[in-house]
Amino acid sequence: MDPGSFRDRQSRVLDVGGRIYRVFSPHGWEEWKALAASGFFARAVAAGQLVATAEAVPPPGSETVLPTGIAGAVAHQRVPFVSYPYEWTFGMLREAALLQLDLLLAALDEGFTAKDASSYNVQWQGVRPTFIDIGSFERWTRGEPWIGYLQFCQLFLYPLLLTAYRGLRFQPWLRGALEGITADECRRLLRRRDLLRPGVLADVWLQARLIERAAGNGRPLRAELRDAGFSHAMVRRNVERLRRVVAGLRWRGAASAWSRYADDCHYSEADRAAKRAFVHAAAARRPRRLIWDLGTNTGEYARLVAPLADCVVAMDRDHAAVELLFTRLRESGPANVLPLVIDLLDPSPGLGWRQGERRPLGERGRPDLTLALALVHHLVLTGNVPLAELVDWFADAGGDLVVELVTKDDPMAARLLANKPDHYVDYTAARFEELLAARFGIIEKLPLASGTRLLYALEARR
Amino acid sequence: MLQRAALRALLVLGVLVVLMPAPAHAYLDPASGSMILQLVLGGAAGVAVAVRLLWRRLLRGLGQRDSPPPQ
């Protein structure tokens, strides 16, 4: 059972024998039938906006997963690698928000609404967002406002505003609270002069005040709104307005950081060519399902090996670098690289109910090849990870490894040690090779001509 | 444009004024605040619905004053 799907009382997601099923309660099944018959659903699936879905025989043993019993099941296409909003870049969260709003607008046109608006309902096929929670869509009931509006603000809009208007990283906030940023928190984080910027007065300030005032007064507001004639057109108008706000948001800090990457190249042309050839040959040794590129920076090597794999997950802790990679991938591919903001010294843990709603990074698919290029010196000399533990961690990931060691004589490594005592006696090529040999089969070693960088192609002990 | 903005500001003020009770923190229902906001953001149609809603509340309030308190 997918532990993240329990909140929906009308359907439940199951992972059985590698296939993803969604089973429905009798009410949920009725809603599904209506949705499946709509033009909206067919168009959204064809456009890749909604996850590919087909009716299926309920998997054995699934009858009891919902208290109502189950009335039917569908099978979903599997997402290549599950990721969460606190691992996305600003641009990714923005695209996901636009997808949510576009789907809602298309749904409203055909008499449907979305009962929630969680950014966790969006997953990625490379850099293309796909909405996975088809149980979200229900037939619109007369007089019903958009129930997901506040959730949309907490999990999409407020994080985007904080990055666009205040230059704050939204990822730690989203990781800190699965419900997202509250209206009150967002109001306190924005400045008075931000009040004039799109989205702040109504969606943040006024909403925070209204929540505070209306909280717990126990009025049957839903019924009052219905009786007073709350209409479909009003929902639509609000969603269209939100779409304009979101589409206009920019993270200016990213662009200024990007200029750094272009002139920050530490390799001679010859070394760079040799490194590319080495990495490509090592990756091409066998077909690869999932490659992890750790410390991907702007993704040069993730893109290089992408044609050799089903999926490449390109991770870096530098939000601006990953944003640049996302932008380039959107422009020119390849289509199977998923960029994520991940700090390996502080990777995503298990979160939510019983710490199982959102899974730790390592439980979402093991790589059959890991690239760790120009990374080890950061983890050891800056992060203080003991070299032996690092090699163990590489080996425990389970796949082959291509790793680069930047020795202490290298100017970049020397820069890391410039202002701290050198306690890293174990940080030598000889010790590194000894550790690698204990956990991997060493296939090839290549010292680059600069003399301070060594590349290793290693095979997992199977 | 200016007229619309003024109308909206008035409505916002009206909505805020009518939301009377002080917050009770034990049973938070943040959704009702957001529902009211959707009236403000629903354009001219939202104004009409808000007026109707306030009017009904007012009538009900007057009615309750005349009738005996519920047992």
Interface residues (C-beta under 8 A of the other chain):
Chain A: P145 W146 I147 Y149 L150 C153 T182 A183 A202 L206 Q207 R209 L210 I211 E212 R213 A214 A215 G216 N217 G218 R219 L221 R222 E224 L225 D227 A228 G229 F230 S231 A233 M234 V235 R237 N238 R241
Chain B: V12 V15 L16 L19 P21 P23 A24 H25 A26 Y27 L28 D29 P30 A31 S32 G33 S34 M35 I36 L37 Q38 L39 V40 L41 G42 G43 A45 G46 A48 V49 A50 R52 L53 R56 R57
